[in-house]
Amino acid sequence: MHKSIKDIAVNKKIPIQCPSCSGQLQVRSLECPACHTRVEGLFSLPLLTSLSEEDQLFIIEFVKNSGSLKEMSKHLKLSYPSIRNRLDDLIAHIHKLQREQKNELAKR
């Protein structure tokens, strides 16, 4: 059976852009469900939350396969060059997101 990245479930994706102005959202508070302690402030979201669900799943599978493109190729039933190209595209996208985050921080 062919297993795609989308076959692996993850939690609902947290919104990262404002639905009103498309600005970058930040976390204002975190709360412990056990004791209800709340930490408040403005916290940036991790870079990985900016990736698509499919890219996040690819990274999870990559780590679970010990970073082996050969194992990823077997697991996803895709050619090694396809996996390599996908990883290269993901790396380029992450570099772009890092530049954007750096530029956003410089504006503050």
N, C-alpha and C positions, 0 to 999 in steps of 0.2 A: 504494500500500500504506500502510495506517495504521501509523504508527510511535509506539509509546507509550514513556513514560519507562522502563518495565521492559524494553524491548528492548535497552537499552544496558547492557552488562556493567560491573560494578565488582568490586573485590576483596571477599572474604568480610568481612562486618561484624564488627568487633572487639567483644567483649563489653564492656558498660559498667556492668552491674549484677552484684553478687555473686549467684551462684546459690543461696547458702545464706541470706543475710539481706536481700538486695535493696539493700544499701548501694552507694554509688558506688565503682566500681573505679578504681584509679590504676595507672600504669605504674611498676614498680620498677626495671627496667633496660632498656637499649637496647644492641644489639651490632652491630658492623660485620661483615658476612659475609666481607669481603675479608681483614681483618687480625685479626679477633676481639677488637678493643678493645671494652671494655664500660664503659658509663657507668651508674652506679647512683645511686638516690635515689628520691624519690616525686614523680612528675610527673603533673599533672592531664591528662586527655584533652581534646583540643580540643572546643569546643561542638558543632561540626558532626558529631562522632561520635555525639552524642545524637539526631540526626535519623534518621528512617527511611531505608532505602535509596532509596525512591522520592523522598523530599524531597532527598536528596543528589544524585540524578540530575537532578532538576529544576533545582537550583542549577548543576550542571555545564552543562546545556544552556542555561540562562539566560546564563551567562558566555560560552559558545561563540557565542551569538547576540548578543553585544555588549550584553546587557541590553535588547534590543528585544522588547517584548511582541508586537508585530506579527509579527516573525520567528518567535518561539516559537509563535504561533498557526498560522502557515503550516506550520512544521516538525512540530508535533504534531497538526495537523488538528483543532484545537479553536477555538472562538470566542474572540475577544479578551476578552470579559467573563469567560469561564471561566478563561483564563490569569491575568487580573487578580485574580480571586477566589482562585485557588490561591496566587498570590504574596502577597496580603494575609493569607491564613490562615498561610502559612509565616512571614511577618514576625511575626505575633502569637505564633506558637509559639516563635520564636527569642527574642522579648522575655521570654516566660514562662520559658524555659530560663535566660536570663541572670539573671533575678530569683532563680530557684532556686539557681543557682551562687553568686550573691552571698550569699544566706541561708546556704548550706552553709559558705562561707568564714567568715562571721561567727560561726558556731558553734564554730569551732576556736580 
